[in-house]
Amino acid sequence: MELSYERLCERVRRYRRECREKGLAPTAPGLCLAVDMTPEELVSLLDDTPRGLEKHARRLRRALLEMSEQLERRGDAMAKFLLRQRVYGGYSENPPPAPVRVRMILE
């Protein structure tokens, strides 16, 4: 990631401020655009944070958590749909499937 931590925080703040001023809810795609990342890069950074980018990942996780919290408060069908997306935490009304055990015999 080419952005310094301070610059990343500034871009996140600016994005949230612009959303408030326009009366729009912040979104994960909007956050990606604000910090110049693709959604895939964001998920990759959060899943497997490279050394030295821990603060960056923590700030982005917090921004996504705030967005998830706003979606949970809405409670409408679209909000529930969005909450199921991986980037928002992968919320599901169904429990995860039971793990499958596989036994292999090599001859």
Secondary structure as UniProt FT lines:
FT   HELIX           5..22
FT   HELIX           28..34
FT   TURN            35..36
FT   HELIX           39..47
FT   TURN            51..52
FT   HELIX           54..74
FT   HELIX           77..83
FT   HELIX           86..88
//
